Amino acid sequence: MSIDYKLKNTVSKDAFKYGYLLKKIFPYIKPVMPRAILNLIIAIPLGLLDGVVALSLKPYLDLVINGDPAKTYSILGHEVHIQAAFAAIIPFGIIGFALFQGVLKYLSNYLTDWTGNKISNSLKIDLFKKLTNLDPQFYDVNSSGLVLTRFLSDPEAASRNIIDSLKSFIATAFGLVGLIGVLIYNSWQLAIIGVTVMGIAITPVTLIRKKIKSVSNASMVVGGNMTTNFNETFAGNKIMTAYNLQEMQNEKFEDQIHQQFHLAMSLTKRVGWMSPIMYFVCSIGIALVMAYGNHLILSGQMSAGSFASFVTSLLLLYKPTKTLGNTLTSLQGTFVAMGRVFELFDLQPHIKNAPDAVELKGFNNSIEFKNVNFEYEEGVPVLKNFNLKVNKNETLALVGNSGGGKSTVVSLIPRFYDVTSGSVEFDGVDIRHFELHSLRDQISFVFQDNFLFSGTIRQNIMMGNEDATEEQLENVVRMAHLDEFTNSLEKGLDTYVGERGTTLSGGQRQRVAIARAMLKDAPIVILDEATSALDNKSEAIVQKALDNLIQNKTVFVIAHRLSTIKNADRIAVVNEGELAELGTHEELMKYENGIYRKLYEMQFKNQEEAKEAAGIS
């Protein structure tokens, strides 16, 4: 089993490659580029507005508060008292300014959410396509919670904040430029002090990047484990209740909550100290500015309005500096999530079409396993030098002890997995030379626990052939012995079955699955313990449906029920990954110490006697 499928071992190694990550996400930003650019343009005046506020204090203090009431200015031949004019205009200016700022902020927030959601949705759609194209090995080694976190939560964190972060960066950058401009306009001497102190204050920020990355990764893993716990509690609620496992589940979840808490506090300990330090450094800057500013005012080099404007600009300038730690934490978390998302895109299916793959249109003679060796994990063989030939329209039963390799044998036919060595061949051609979609079109499956999708019975059956006519549908419903059941339902085939088909009994789910397989009408049928979980009465009905399904088909059947096995043309005994015996029931019973005979004596004979006692044929 290739380790690159294990998501827990896939960390965000590219979290600091900002240029690389932005290049990767650009194709998702490109379709929303006009609105994104408009949003970023709006961020420019939003950033500069703080400078406008600070700059306006100078004329207010100098002309209104400390101005000369008698001073006038000629406008179009009229003498206007400057102090009175500014005193009248400023209240309306404040209202107009607030309105303008509010409109810009509304537009910016709307555009941020619109573009963020669009990018997130595009990422999720492409990731879901990636997920559906990964082969069963991926699902074998990853928990559902981790998959949900990586394929749903990470794209959200990666994309929803990227435009917001860029917008904030631009607004902050232009805000800093505007405020520094106001500082220089009011006093270049004080500006040197203020900007130098700000530079010193932000230096510690560069020290925490790696800690943010590691904690962000660890938090996402714990989040995935929590989601898994919820999924298992939901899906396994009956087992949990039957075995009184509530306390165990509670303890597991509580432990995960504590892990999440410790990770959050770990980050707080390393990031939280920056804000107090920045406040302290910034306060030194303000103290120095005030001390030197007093000198400039008293010496007549600076007006009170200029000083007030300068101090306001400095305070506004230090505000984003003091919260920079939290801003960087959020931004780095976005890049960590982005790195994890694009690592998912790098996952490649192990099972894929060969460059010269051809369409499979059926087979004429046989399916053959030639010297097949297979292992799920390196060094742990499951099938060993397995050789078997099955003729067209033959029914082969696979029997043997649990874990012997029966399910693995049938899983190799549709290429759920590929052989480690050897080959599986149709008419002498290795199945790896066939196009995957056409190969799987030739095969119908009925499993022990058949999965039904949320939807109606009709929708689940039609998955076998979406183009089937109503007549074909009714025919398979009848042949699957499903009609008596569906006719008793108020909505018939349009009855909603719920998630996983839990509103149906085991026998009913099996018959829906059989009808689905019938509608597909593939020449190869694989029955993986299709009746083992049913009681005798349900089995008898399902067996009749199966008999209809396998007519004139090549059938591989894994079974623990003697009736199914005895009806097979041949029986293959798979023991510890090897083909131990092959023949009919009568032939295999002749081996006095044979494996099949022992299985019969231990398992099958009791089934036969029990059915005879119950009067079931």
C-alpha positions in Angstrom: 0.0 0.0 0.0 1.6 3.2 -1.1 2.2 5.6 1.8 1.4 8.7 -0.4 -2.3 7.9 0.0 -2.2 8.4 3.7 -3.4 11.9 4.3 -2.2 12.0 7.9 1.3 11.8 6.5 0.7 14.6 4.0 1.5 17.9 5.8 1.7 21.3 4.3 5.3 21.3 3.2 4.7 24.2 0.8 3.2 26.5 3.5 5.9 29.1 3.1 6.1 29.1 -0.7 3.8 32.0 -1.1 4.6 32.6 -4.8 4.1 29.0 -5.6 0.8 28.8 -3.8 -0.5 32.0 -5.3 0.4 30.7 -8.7 -1.4 27.4 -8.0 -4.6 29.2 -6.9 -4.6 31.8 -9.6 -6.6 29.7 -12.1 -9.4 29.7 -9.5 -9.1 33.4 -9.0 -9.0 34.2 -12.7 -12.8 33.6 -13.4 -13.7 36.1 -10.7 -10.8 38.5 -11.5 -12.9 41.5 -12.5 -14.7 41.6 -9.1 -11.5 40.7 -7.2 -9.7 43.6 -8.9 -12.6 45.9 -8.1 -12.5 44.8 -4.5 -8.7 45.4 -4.3 -9.2 48.9 -5.9 -11.8 49.7 -3.3 -9.3 48.7 -0.7 -7.0 51.6 -1.7 -9.4 54.5 -0.7 -10.4 52.4 2.4 -6.8 52.3 3.4 -6.3 56.0 2.8 -9.3 57.1 4.8 -7.5 56.8 8.1 -5.0 59.3 6.7 -7.8 61.7 5.7 -9.1 61.6 9.3 -5.7 62.4 10.8 -5.0 65.1 8.2 -8.3 66.8 8.9 -7.4 67.4 12.5 -4.8 70.0 11.6 -7.2 72.5 10.0 -9.9 71.8 12.6 -7.6 72.6 15.5 -5.7 75.4 13.8 -8.6 77.1 12.1 -11.6 76.3 14.3 -10.4 75.7 17.8 -7.4 78.0 17.8 -8.3 80.2 14.8 -8.8 83.9 14.6 -12.6 84.7 14.5 -12.0 87.9 12.6 -10.0 86.3 9.8 -11.8 86.2 6.4 -11.3 84.9 3.0 -12.8 86.3 -0.3 -14.9 83.8 -2.3 -16.6 85.2 -5.4 -16.6 88.7 -4.0 -18.0 87.6 -0.6 -16.0 87.8 2.6 -16.3 84.5 4.5 -15.2 84.0 8.1 -12.9 81.0 8.0 -13.5 79.9 11.6 -17.3 80.0 11.1 -17.2 78.4 7.7 -15.2 75.4 8.9 -17.3 75.1 12.1 -20.4 74.8 9.8 -18.9 72.6 7.2 -17.1 70.0 9.4 -20.3 68.4 10.9 -21.7 67.8 7.4 -18.3 66.6 6.3 -18.3 64.0 9.1 -21.7 62.7 8.0 -20.7 62.6 4.3 -17.4 61.0 5.1 -19.1 58.3 7.2 -21.6 57.6 4.5 -18.9 57.3 1.8 -16.8 55.0 4.1 -19.9 52.9 4.8 -20.7 52.4 1.1 -17.1 51.4 0.4 -17.0 48.9 3.3 -20.3 47.4 2.2 -19.2 46.9 -1.4 -15.8 45.6 -0.2 -17.4 43.0 2.2 -19.9 41.9 -0.5 -17.2 41.5 -3.1 -15.0 39.6 -0.6 -17.7 37.1 0.3 -18.8 36.7 -3.4 -15.3 36.1 -4.7 -14.3 33.9 -1.7 -17.3 31.7 -2.1 -16.8 31.4 -5.8 -13.2 30.4 -5.4 -14.1 28.0 -2.6 -16.9 26.3 -4.6 -14.6 25.8 -7.7 -11.9 24.3 -5.5 -14.5 21.9 -3.8 -15.9 20.8 -7.2 -12.4 20.0 -8.5 -11.4 18.2 -5.3 -14.6 16.2 -5.3 -13.8 15.1 -8.9 -10.3 14.1 -7.6 -11.9 12.2 -4.7 -14.3 10.2 -7.0 -11.4 9.2 -9.3 -9.2 7.8 -6.5 -9.2 4.0 -6.2 -10.2 1.9 -3.2 -6.7 1.9 -1.7 -7.2 5.6 -0.8 -10.4 4.8 1.1 -8.8 1.8 2.8 -6.1 3.9 4.5 -7.9 7.2 5.4 -10.7 7.9 7.9 -13.9 9.5 6.7 -13.3 12.4 9.1 -9.9 13.2 7.7 -11.2 13.0 4.2 -14.0 15.4 5.0 -11.6 17.9 6.7 -9.1 17.8 3.9 -11.6 17.9 1.0 -14.2 20.3 2.5 -12.7 22.3 5.4 -9.3 23.0 3.9 -10.6 24.5 0.6 -12.9 26.7 2.7 -10.0 28.0 4.8 -7.7 28.3 1.8 -10.0 30.2 -0.5 -12.5 32.1 1.6 -9.7 34.2 3.2 -7.4 34.6 0.3 -9.1 37.6 -1.3 -9.9 39.0 2.2 -6.2 38.7 3.1 -5.1 40.4 -0.1 -7.7 43.1 0.4 -6.5 43.7 4.0 -2.9 43.7 2.9 -3.6 46.4 0.2 -5.8 48.4 2.5 -3.1 48.2 5.2 -0.3 49.0 2.8 -2.0 52.1 1.4 -3.1 53.0 4.9 0.5 52.9 6.0 1.6 55.0 3.0 -1.1 57.5 3.6 -0.4 57.8 7.3 3.3 58.0 6.9 2.7 60.8 4.3 0.7 62.7 6.9 3.5 62.2 9.4 6.1 63.6 7.0 3.8 66.4 6.1 3.4 67.5 9.7 7.0 66.8 10.9 9.7 64.9 9.1 11.7 64.8 12.3 8.9 63.1 14.3 8.2 60.9 11.3 11.7 59.4 11.5 11.2 58.5 15.2 7.7 57.0 14.7 8.6 54.9 11.7 11.8 53.6 13.2 10.0 52.5 16.3 7.3 50.7 14.2 10.1 48.8 12.3 11.5 47.6 15.6 8.0 46.6 16.8 7.3 44.2 13.9 10.6 42.4 14.0 9.4 39.6 16.4 6.7 38.6 13.9 9.3 36.8 11.7 10.2 34.5 14.5 6.8 32.6 14.7 6.1 31.4 11.2 7.2 27.8 11.7 5.3 27.4 14.9 2.1 28.7 13.2 2.6 26.1 10.4 3.1 23.2 12.8 0.2 24.1 15.0 -2.1 24.7 12.1 -1.3 21.3 10.6 -1.8 19.5 14.0 -5.1 21.4 14.6 -6.4 20.2 11.2 -5.5 16.6 12.0 -7.2 16.8 15.3 -10.2 18.3 13.6 -10.3 15.4 11.2 -10.2 12.9 14.1 -13.1 14.7 15.7 -15.2 14.5 12.5 -14.4 10.8 12.3 -15.6 10.4 15.8 -18.9 12.0 14.9 -19.3 9.9 11.8 -18.5 6.6 13.7 -21.0 7.6 16.4 -23.7 8.2 13.8 -23.0 5.1 11.7 -22.3 2.8 14.6 -25.0 4.0 16.9 -26.5 0.5 17.4 -23.2 -1.1 18.2 -22.4 1.7 20.5 -25.7 1.3 22.3 -25.6 -2.5 22.3 -22.1 -2.7 23.8 -22.5 0.4 26.1 -19.7 2.2 24.4 -21.1 5.7 25.1 -18.5 6.4 27.8 -15.6 5.2 25.5 -16.8 7.5 22.7 -17.3 10.4 25.2 -13.7 9.9 26.5 -12.3 9.8 23.0 -14.1 13.0 22.0 -13.1 14.7 25.3 -9.5 13.8 24.7 -9.7 15.3 21.2 -11.2 18.5 22.6 -8.3 18.7 25.1 -5.8 18.2 22.3 -7.4 21.0 20.3 -7.3 23.2 23.4 -3.6 22.5 24.1 -2.7 23.2 20.5 -4.7 26.5 20.6 -3.0 27.5 23.9 0.4 26.5 22.5 -0.1 28.9 19.7 -1.4 31.6 22.0 1.7 31.3 24.2 4.0 31.8 21.3 2.0 34.4 19.5 0.2 36.2 22.4 3.4 37.7 23.8 3.9 39.7 20.6 1.0 42.1 21.2 2.2 43.2 24.7 5.7 43.6 23.4 4.5 45.6 20.4 2.3 47.8 22.7 5.3 48.4 24.9 7.6 49.3 22.0 4.9 51.5 20.4 4.3 53.3 23.7 8.0 54.1 23.8 7.6 55.6 20.3 4.6 57.7 21.3 6.5 58.9 24.5 9.5 59.9 22.4 7.3 61.7 19.9 5.4 63.6 22.6 8.6 64.6 24.3 10.2 65.9 21.1 6.8 67.3 19.9 6.5 69.4 23.0 9.8 71.0 22.2 8.8 71.7 18.6 5.5 73.3 19.8 7.1 75.4 22.5 9.8 76.5 20.1 7.2 77.5 17.5 8.4 75.0 14.9 5.0 73.1 15.0 1.4 74.1 15.5 -0.9 72.3 18.0 -3.0 71.2 15.0 -0.1 69.7 13.2 1.0 67.9 16.4 -2.5 66.5 17.1 -2.7 65.4 13.4 0.7 63.8 13.8 -0.1 61.9 17.0 -3.4 60.7 15.6 -1.6 59.4 12.5 0.9 57.7 14.6 -1.7 56.0 16.8 -3.6 54.8 13.7 -0.2 53.6 12.2 0.6 51.6 15.3 -2.8 50.0 15.5 -2.3 47.4 12.7 1.3 47.0 13.9 0.1 45.9 17.3 -2.4 43.4 15.9 0.0 42.1 13.3 0.6 38.9 15.2 -3.0 37.8 15.0 -3.2 39.0 11.3 -0.1 36.9 10.5 -1.5 33.9 12.3 -4.7 34.1 10.2 -2.8 34.6 7.0 -0.3 31.8 7.6 -3.3 29.5 8.5 -4.7 30.4 5.0 -1.4 29.4 3.3 -1.2 26.2 5.4 -4.7 25.2 4.2 -3.8 26.2 0.7 -0.7 24.1 0.7 -2.7 21.1 2.0 -5.3 21.6 -0.7 -2.9 21.6 -3.5 -1.1 18.5 -2.1 -4.5 16.8 -2.6 -4.4 17.7 -6.3 -1.0 16.0 -6.5 -2.5 12.7 -5.4 -2.6 10.4 -8.4 -4.8 7.3 -8.8 -2.7 4.1 -8.7 -5.2 2.5 -11.0 -5.4 4.3 -14.3 -5.6 3.8 -18.0 -2.5 2.7 -19.9 -1.4 5.2 -22.6 -2.4 2.6 -25.3 -5.5 1.3 -23.5 -8.3 0.0 -25.8 -12.0 -0.3 -25.3 -13.2 -3.7 -24.0 -16.4 -4.8 -25.8 -16.7 -8.1 -24.0 -14.9 -11.4 -24.0 -15.4 -14.7 -26.0 -13.7 -17.5 -24.1 -12.3 -17.1 -20.6 -11.1 -15.0 -17.7 -7.7 -16.2 -16.4 -5.5 -15.5 -13.4 -1.9 -16.2 -14.3 0.7 -16.5 -11.6 -1.0 -13.7 -9.6 0.7 -12.3 -6.5 -0.9 -9.5 -4.6 -0.3 -7.6 -1.4 -2.1 -4.7 0.2 1.0 -3.8 2.3 4.5 -4.4 1.2 5.9 -7.7 2.4 2.5 -9.1 3.5 1.3 -11.4 0.6 -2.4 -12.0 0.3 -2.4 -14.0 -3.0 0.6 -16.2 -3.8 1.1 -17.6 -7.3 -2.6 -17.8 -7.9 -3.7 -19.5 -11.1 -7.3 -20.0 -12.2 -9.2 -20.1 -15.5 -12.9 -19.5 -15.7 -14.8 -20.1 -18.9 -17.5 -17.8 -20.3 -20.9 -18.4 -18.8 -19.5 -20.6 -16.1 -20.4 -20.1 -12.4 -17.5 -20.4 -10.1 -17.9 -20.5 -6.3 -15.1 -19.2 -4.1 -14.9 -20.8 -0.7 -12.4 -20.9 2.1 -11.7 -19.6 5.6 -12.1 -15.9 6.3 -9.1 -13.8 5.3 -8.0 -16.4 2.8 -8.1 -14.1 -0.2 -11.5 -14.7 -1.8 -12.7 -11.1 -1.9 -9.3 -10.1 -3.1 -9.6 -12.4 -6.1 -12.8 -10.8 -7.3 -11.6 -7.3 -6.5 -8.8 -7.8 -9.0 -11.2 -8.4 -11.9 -12.6 -4.8 -12.1 -9.1 -3.4 -11.1 -10.2 -2.1 -7.7 -6.5 -3.1 -7.1 -3.7 -4.1 -9.5 -1.8 -7.3 -9.1 1.7 -7.1 -7.6 2.9 -9.5 -10.2 1.4 -11.9 -12.8 -1.8 -10.9 -14.7 -5.5 -11.2 -15.0 -6.5 -11.8 -18.6 -9.6 -11.7 -20.7 -9.2 -14.0 -23.7 -5.4 -13.9 -23.2 -5.2 -10.0 -23.0 -4.1 -8.4 -19.7 -6.9 -6.3 -18.3 -4.5 -3.5 -17.7 -4.5 -3.0 -21.5 -8.3 -2.2 -21.4 -9.8 1.2 -20.8 -11.0 1.2 -17.2 -14.5 2.5 -17.9 -15.2 -0.1 -20.5 -13.8 -2.9 -18.3 -16.1 -2.0 -15.4 -19.0 -1.7 -17.8 -18.7 -5.5 -18.3 -19.1 -6.3 -14.6 -22.1 -6.2 -12.2 -21.7 -6.4 -8.4 -23.9 -7.5 -5.5 -22.2 -7.2 -2.2 -23.0 -8.5 1.3 -23.9 -5.1 2.5 -25.1 -3.2 -0.5 -24.8 0.5 -0.4 -28.0 2.4 -1.4 -27.7 6.2 -2.0 -30.1 8.6 -0.4 -32.9 8.9 -2.9 -35.8 6.8 -4.1 -35.8 3.0 -4.9 -36.3 3.9 -8.6 -33.2 6.2 -8.6 -31.1 3.5 -6.9 -32.1 0.8 -9.5 -31.7 3.2 -12.4 -28.0 3.7 -11.5 -27.5 0.4 -13.2 -28.6 1.9 -16.5 -29.7 5.5 -16.6 -31.1 5.1 -20.2 -33.3 2.1 -19.3 -37.0 2.3 -20.3 -39.9 2.0 -17.9 -40.6 -1.5 -19.3 -37.0 -2.6 -18.6 -37.3 -1.2 -15.1 -40.5 -3.0 -14.3 -39.1 -6.2 -15.7 -36.0 -6.2 -13.4 -38.2 -5.3 -10.5 -40.3 -8.4 -11.2 -37.3 -10.6 -11.8 -35.6 -9.4 -8.6 -38.8 -10.3 -6.7 -39.1 -6.7 -5.6 -42.5 -6.0 -7.0 -44.5 -7.5 -4.1 -42.7 -5.3 -1.7 -42.8 -2.1 -3.8 -46.5 -2.6 -4.6 -47.3 -2.5 -0.9 -45.7 1.0 -0.6 -47.8 4.1 -1.0 -45.3 5.7 -3.5 -44.0 2.4 -4.9 -40.7 2.7 -6.6 -40.7 6.4 -5.8 -40.4 5.7 -2.1 -37.5 7.5 -0.4 -35.1 5.0 1.2 -33.0 7.4 3.3 -29.2 7.5 3.8 -27.6 4.1 3.1 -31.1 2.6 2.6 -31.5 2.1 6.4 -35.3 2.3 6.1 -35.2 -1.1 4.2 -34.6 -4.5 5.6 -31.4 -6.5 4.6 -33.3 -8.7 2.1 -35.1 -5.7 0.6 -31.7 -3.8 0.1 -30.3 -6.9 -1.5 -33.1 -7.2 -4.0 -32.8 -3.5 -4.9 -29.1 -4.1 -5.5 -29.9 -7.2 -7.6 -32.4 -5.2 -9.7 -29.7 -2.6 -10.2 -27.3 -5.3 -11.4 -29.9 -6.8 -13.6 -30.6 -3.4 -15.3 -26.9 -3.1 -16.0 -27.0 -6.4 -17.8 -23.2 -6.9 -17.7 -21.8 -10.3 -18.9 -19.8 -10.8 -15.7 -21.5 -10.9 -12.3 -19.7 -10.9 -9.0 -21.6 -11.9 -5.9 -19.6 -11.2 -2.7 -21.4 -13.1 0.1 -24.7 -11.7 -1.2 -26.9 -13.8 1.1 -24.6 -14.5 4.1 -26.3 -11.8 6.4 -29.9 -12.9 5.7 -32.2 -15.3 7.5 -33.4 -18.4 5.7 -36.7 -16.9 4.6 -35.1 -13.7 3.1 -32.3 -15.8 1.6 -34.8 -18.0 -0.2 -36.4 -14.9 -1.9 -33.0 -13.3 -2.6 -31.7 -16.6 -4.0 -34.5 -16.7 -6.5 -33.6 -13.2 -7.6 -30.0 -14.1 -7.9 -30.9 -17.1 -10.0 -32.6 -14.7 -12.5 -29.6 -12.4 -12.4 -26.9 -14.9 -13.3 -28.7 -16.6 -16.2 -26.3 -16.8 -19.2 -23.6 -14.9 -17.3 -20.0 -15.5 -16.1 -20.4 -15.6 -12.4 -18.0 -15.4 -9.5 -19.7 -16.0 -6.2 -18.2 -15.9 -2.7 -20.6 -17.7 -0.4 -21.0 -19.3 2.9 -24.3 -20.9 2.0 -24.3 -24.5 0.7 -27.2 -24.0 -1.7 -25.3 -21.3 -3.6 -22.1 -23.3 -3.7 -23.7 -26.5 -4.9 -25.4 -24.8 -7.8 -22.0 -23.6 -9.1 -20.4 -25.3 -12.1 -17.1 -25.4 -10.2 -15.8 -24.6 -6.7 -12.5 -23.0 -6.0 -11.1 -23.4 -2.5 -8.9 -20.5 -1.6 -6.6 -21.1 1.4 -4.0 -18.6 2.7 -3.9 -16.9 -0.7 -3.4 -20.0 -2.8 -5.8 -22.1 -5.0 -5.9 -25.2 -2.8 -8.6 -27.2 -4.6 -10.8 -26.9 -7.7 -13.7 -29.0 -8.9 -17.5 -29.7 -8.5 -19.1 -30.4 -5.1 -19.1 -34.1 -5.8 -15.4 -34.1 -6.9 -14.2 -32.2 -3.9 -16.1 -34.3 -1.5 -14.1 -37.3 -2.7 -10.9 -35.9 -1.1 -11.0 -37.6 2.3 -8.8 -35.0 4.0 -9.6 -32.2 1.6 -10.1 -28.6 2.8 -13.5 -28.4 1.1 -14.7 -31.5 2.8 -13.7 -30.2 6.2 -15.5 -27.0 5.5 -18.6 -28.9 4.5 -18.5 -31.0 7.6 -18.0 -28.0 9.9 -20.2 -25.4 8.2 -22.3 -26.4 5.2 -23.7 -29.7 6.5 -25.3 -28.0 9.5 -26.9 -25.4 7.2 -28.4 -28.1 5.0 -29.8 -30.0 8.0 -31.2 -26.8 9.5 -33.0 -25.9 6.3 -34.4 -29.4 5.9 -35.7 -29.3 9.4 -37.3 -25.9 8.6 -38.8 -27.3 5.4 -37.0 -24.9 3.2 -35.7 -26.1 -0.2 
